Amino acid sequence: MNFLGSLALILVTTLVMGHFSRKLGMPAVIGQLLAGILIGPALLNWVQLTHTMSEFSEIGVIILMFIAGLESDLNLLRKYFKPGVLVAVIGVILPIAAVLGFGLLWGFSSTSSLFLGITFAATSVSISVEVLKELNALDGKSGATILGAAVVDDILTVLILSVTVSVLGTSEKGGAPLWLTMVEQALYFVAIYAVVKWAAPYLMRLAEKMYPSIAVTIMSLLLCLGMAYVADLIGLSAVIGAFFAGVAVGQTQYRHEVDQNVEAIGYAVFIPVFFVSIGLNMRFDGLWKDIGFILILTVIALLTKWVGGGLGARWTGSTWPESNVIGAGMVSRGEMALIVAQIGFEAQLLGKEYYSAVIVVIILTTLIAPFMLKDALKRV
């Protein structure tokens, strides 16, 4: 099947399966993943991962991370800085340490074990937000702490991921000495501050004065793609550039306009292709022999985020019931963990033999998390 036919099939299957996924009370991303498994080599084998599809997938993950940065509320982070930081830091350290230890005991290399830990350090609170909205708990102390911690968690995970891929992953930037690469990366983070503080506001105001009505959105995408390209050029992950471009644009008055327009571009084509591409990489051959790995890793992934986030909240003055809610709200891995897993797979930090099992664990934690949060909210 040529690319246009494959793309049409991807869009219709993700649309239908995303719809039914939401009707069943699950996130749409689960339906999109299952669409990739259904039409890919794992089951029907109607679509294979081609070079063009991989390019679309890469654009999809860059746009997804740009949107994540765009929706990161730094004002909320400032308001709940202390509890948010502690919840996020312990909620990142504990999964990395526990999953790294599990990986080593299971026979993984130290590099693969570390990356496995980073994968499950990620949090996606989009599902938690839906539950909190449903139960009118989003505007309370626990809801605000979860959202503040999510901002810190995203930043920490993106930074750790980028440095890990830069140092341990396969890279086409082979000639530069390590010290020069580290200097370039340090200067890049200094440049990020300059972009957030001065460059992005100036460029967005400039775009507003241009004649095309969509100029503001085009300028935001230029910032996204430009920062992603430079990050990739100096050995960092492209997603870190996209994420901080989103943060920069999100601090301007054009945030809602850009969010609306970029979401339409991303979710109409590129982001569904990204989630389907993950499903296309999955294989069920021999998955049953990994059932022990899947079950143990799922339990570790659930407990470490729940306990880590809960302890962080408790140590900043929340009650035990509130800490239980905050810990449960940080459990869902969702699209953030899928992005990390895919990047690690492409950088050869996550082996092909366990890729499908890891994706299954991410799906399980994403499905279980809302039930944990609803139960915790009933106990407050």
N, C-alpha and C positions, 0 to 999 in steps of 0.2 A: 504494500500500500504506500503511495507517495505521501509526502509530508502534509499536503493540504487535506487529503482524506483522513490521515491519522489525526491531524489537529481537530478537524470537525468531529471525529469520533470521540476524542478526548473531551472536548467541550460539552458534547451532549451527555456523555456518561457521567462527568463530574457534576453537571447541572442536575441530572435526575437523582444520582446517588447522594449528592449533597443535600438535596431537598428532603429525601426520605430520612437521611441521617438526622436532620433538624427536627423532622416530624416525630422521630423516636426519642427526642430529648438528648441527642448526642451532638457534638460539634460537627459542622459541615466538613472540616478537614478529614475526619474519619471516613466519611463517604468518598471523598476525593482520593484518599489513599487506597481504599478498597476498589475504586474504579481502576486504578493503575494495576492492582493485583489481578482484577477480573480480565481486563483486555490485554494484559501483558503476558510474558512467557510463563508465568506461574500457572495460569489457567488457560484462557482461550488463545493466547499467542497471536492476537490480531495486530498488535503494535509492538515494535521494538524500539529501543533507545538509539536514535541516530545522532549524528553530529549536530544537525540543525536543532533537533529537539533538546539536546544538551545545552545549546546556546540560549534557547528560549527559557530553559529551566534556570540557567545562571542569572538571566535578567529577572526572572521571577523571584529568586531568593534575594537579590539586591533590592528590588522594589519592596518586598516584604519587610526587610530590615530597615529600609527607609521609613516605611509606615510605622514600624515599631518605635523608631527614634522620634518621629513626628508626634506620636501620641504619648510620649513620655512627659509627664507633667512635672517639671522641675520645681514649680511653686509648691506642689503637694509634697515633693521630696524635702524642700526646705522646711515646711511646716512640721513634718513628722520625721525629721532627719535622724535623730538618735535612735528611735525604735526601728525605723526603716532600715538603717545601715546595719544595726546589730542582727535583725531578723535575716537580712540578705546575706551578710558575711558568714554567720554560723550555718545558714541554709545552703551556702555554697561549699564551705570547708568540709562539713560533715559528709555530704554525699561523695565528694571527691575522695576523701580519705577512706571511707568505708568501701566504696566501689573499687577503688584502686587496690585495696587489700584483698577484696574478693577476686578481682581479676588475676592477681599474682597467685593466689591459692588455686585458681582454676587452670593455671598454666599459661596465661597470657604473658607476653613480654612486658617489661616495665613501661615502655612507650605506649603500647596498646592499652594497658591497664590504666595509665594516667588519662589517656584520651577517653576511655570508657567512663571514668569518674567525671570528667568535664561534661560529657554528654548529659549525665543525670544531675549535674549541678544546675542546669537550665530550668527556668520556670516560665510557664505561659499562663498568665492569670485571666486571659480572655474568657475562659470557661467559668472561672471563679466569679468574675464580674457578673456574668449572666445569673448565677445562683444568688449572689448578693442582691442584685436588682430585684429578682423574683421575690425575695423574702424581705425587701425593704431594709437591707442592712448595709448598703453601699456607702451611705453618708455617715455612718457611725465611726467610732474610734477604730474598731477592728478592720472595717472596710478600707478606711483611709490609710491605715498602717500597711495593709496588704498591698495597696496600690503604690505607696511610697517605697516599700521594700522591693516591689517588682521593678521599679526604675533602676535601683541600685543593682539588683540581681542581673538585669539585662546588661548593664554596663560592665559589671565584673565578669560575667560569662563571655561577653564579646572580647574583652581585653585578654582574658586567660586563653580563650580559643585562638585569638590572633597570634599571640606570642608563641603558643605551643606549635601551631602550624608553621610559623616562621622558623622556629628553632629545630623542630623534630620532623616536620613533614617534607615531602618531596617538593622541590622548587626548581623552576627554570632559571632562577637568578643564582647561578652557580659560581661566578668568578669573584664576587666581592668578599673581602675578609669580614669575619663576624663583627669586629669592632666597628667597622664602617656601617654595616647594616644596622647595628644597634644605635649608632649616632643618628642615622637617617630616620629611624623609627621614633627616636626621642624628639627630633625636630618636627616630625609629622604631628605628634601630639601637641606640641607647642602651636603648630599651625592650626590645629583643630580649634584651640581657644580663640585664635585670631578670627577664624571663620565664623564661629558662634557669636563673638562679640561685635565684630565690625563688618566683615566681608559679606556675610549672608544678608543682614538687614539692608546694606547699601545696594547689593545686586537685586534684591527683591523690589526695592523702591524704584530702581532703574527700570526693571521689567514692567512695572505698573504703568510707566509713561510710554511704553511702546504700543504700536497700533494693534497687533494681533490680540484678540481678547483672551487668548490662552497663554500669553507671554509669561505670566507669573508662574504657571505650571511648568512651562518649558524651562524657565530659569531654575526652578527647583530640581527638575530632573537633570539639568546640566551640572548642578552642584552635587547631586547624588552620584551620577556616573563619573564625574571628574574626580571626586574624593575616593570613590571605590577603585578607580583606575590607578591613582597614585599610590594608594595603600597596597594594591597588588604589585605595583612596580617595585616597591621597596621591601617586599617579602612578607608584608602583613596580609591578613585575609581581606578580601574586597568588602566583606560585610561590615567591617569596622568603619570603613569610609562611608558606606551607605547609611549606617546607623547614626553616626555623628552628623552627617548631612541632614538627616531627619530632625535630630535634636536642634541643629542650628536654625532650620526653617521653622521649626515648632516654636521658637522663641519670638517670631515675628508676628505681625498682625494678619499675615496671609495664611496662617496655619490651617484654618478650617476650609478655605477655598482649595488649597493644595491637597489637603487630606481627601476631600471629596473627589477631586479630579484624578489624583494618582490612584486612589482605591479603584475607581472605575476602570482605569487603564490596566492596573495589575490584576485585579480579580476577574476581569473579562477574558484575559488570555494567558498571561505569563505565569501567574501564581498557580492556577490549576495545572499547568504543564509541569511546574516544579513538584507539586505533590504527587501527580501521576508518575513522574520519573522515579520517585522513591519506590512506588509500587512496582514499576517495571524492573527495578533491580532486585526485587525479592524472588526467592525460590523456596518452594516447600519441600524440595528433595532433602530428606534427612533431618527436617525440622523436628520431628518427633524425638530424635535422639538428644535434642537440646532442651527437652522439656524441663529437666532439672535446673539447667542454667536459667531458663526463662522464669521459673517460679521463684527461685532464690533471689535473682536480681530484681524481680518485681517487688518482693517484700522489702529488700534493702532500699530500693528507690523510694517506696512509699514511706517507710519509717524514718529515713534520714532527713527528708525534707520536712515531714510533719514534726519530728522531734526538734530538729535544728531551728526551724522557724518558731516553734512554740517556746523553746528555751530563750531565744533571742527576745521574744515579746515579754516573757515573764521577767527577765532580767532588767527590762526597762520599765517595769511597774504595772504591766497588765495583770489582771486576775487570771487564775488557772483556766476558767471557761473561755475568757477572751483569748488567752494564749493558744488554747485548743483550736479556736476558730482561725486564728492567724496562721498557725502551723498547717492546718488542713487547706487553707486558701492558697498556700505556696506549693502544694503537692503536684498539681497538674503540669506535665511537661509539654504537651501539645506541639505547636509548630516550631518553638524555639529549639527543643531537643531534636526534632527532625532536621532542622537546618544544620545543627552542630554535627549530627550523625552523618549527614550527606557530605559536608565539608571534610570530615575526617576520613570518610570512605574514599573520596577523590584524592586526598593527600596521602593515602595508603597508611593511615594511622589506625584504621579499623578494618580488620580482615574480612574478606568476602564470605568466609565460612560462617561467621557469626553476625553478619550484617542483618539478615532477615530476623534472627532471634532478637537482636537489639531493637529493631523497629516494632516487633510484637510487644516487647516490654514497654516501649514508649506509648503505644496504643492502649495497653492495659492500664497504665498509670493515669492516662488522660480520661479513660472511661470511669475509673474507680474514684477519682478525685472529687467529682461533684457530690457523690453519695457521702463521702467523708465530711465534706463541708456542710451539707444539709444536716447531718447528724450532729455536728459540732454546734451549729446555730440553734438547734432545738434545746441544747443543754445550757445555753446562756441565760 
